[in-house]
Amino acid sequence: MNTRGLMAVSDAAPLTGNWIIEYDIGGNAKAMPASLKQERGKVAGTIKGPEGKDLPIAGKEEDAKVTLQFEYEYEGNSLTMVYIGTLNAAGTSISGYCEVRPMGVEGTFTARKK
């Protein structure tokens, strides 16, 4: 593979765009819109949090492995939602598991690019 091919892959930004992230934790399912911007491997943007507020979301993508997280307050507690998944080859969906920290409650998620 030539140097140009490597640069094209490393400069790709498949996560840039609008997404719908659907999760299910213990039978509690929710869909949240997110707007992401990827620069190299880093991801930043906003997500409509569980209580309907726009919250900052950040993460990374490397070799199709994606980690995203955001912080929110629930009943006076500061929580972090973490999504860990795999980006499909087309760059249009992510699937994996999610966790609410520090509670340790886990579930599954799927994100689809709009």
N, C-alpha and C positions, 0 to 999 in steps of 0.2 A: 504494500500500500504506500502511496506517495504522501509527502508532507501536506499537500493540498487536501487530500481526502481526510487526513486526520484533523486538520483545522476545520473543515466543514462539519464534522461530527461534533467536535468540542464546542463550536460556536452555535450549534442548534439550540433552540429554545422551545421545545415542545409544550412546556407547561404555560407559556404565555397565552392568555386569553381568559374567557369566562367559562366557569365550571359549575356544575351542580354536584355537591358532595352529599351522598345519602348514607346514613349510618343506622345501625341497629345495635343497641346496647341493652341487653336484658329485656328484649321485647319493646323497648322504647325506640321507635323509628322516627327519623327526622331528615329532611332535605334542606340543605343550606347552600345558597349561591355564594360563589367566591370569584374574585377577579385577581388573577395572578400575573406576575411578570417575572420571567426567568432571565437572568444574566449570567452566562456561563453556567455553573452548577448551582448558583444560589437563587432562591425563590422568595419573593415578597409580594404582598398584596393585602386585600381585605376579604373578610368573610362575614356574612350575616350570622352572628352568634345565636346561641340557643334562645336568648331573650329578645331577638330581633335587632340588636345593635350591630353596627359595622365595627368590626374588630380587626386589628392587624394580625396577619398570618405570615409565617416565615418558614423556610425549610430549605431543602436541597434535593437535587436529582443527580445521581451518578450511576451510569451503566443501567439505566431504566429502574433503579431503586429510588423510591421517592419517600421522603419524610417531610411532613408538614405539621405545624403546631400553632396553637393560639391559646391565649389566657382569657379567662372570663370569671365572673363572680356568680355564684349560685347560692342562694340563701345565706349570704354573708361569708361564704367560703371562697377563697381564691383557688381556681382549678386550672389545669392545663389539659387541653384535648390534643392528643398526639395521633396522627395517622401515619402508618407505615405500610407501603404497598409497592406494587410493580406496575410500571407504565407499559401499556400494550405496544406492539411494534408500530402501529399506526400513529401513536401519540395522542389518541383520543379518549382513552379511559385508564383509570388506575383502580386496582382492587387490592384489598389487604385487610389488616386489622387496625382497630383503634383502641385507645386507652385513655381513661380519665385519671390523671395524676393529681394528687397523691393517693386517691382512693383505690387505684389498682383495678377498677372496673373495666372490663374489656368487651369488645364487640367486633363487628365487621363493617367494612365500608366499601362503597363503589363511588368513584367520581367519573363524571362524563363531561367532556368538553362540549359546550354549546355551539 
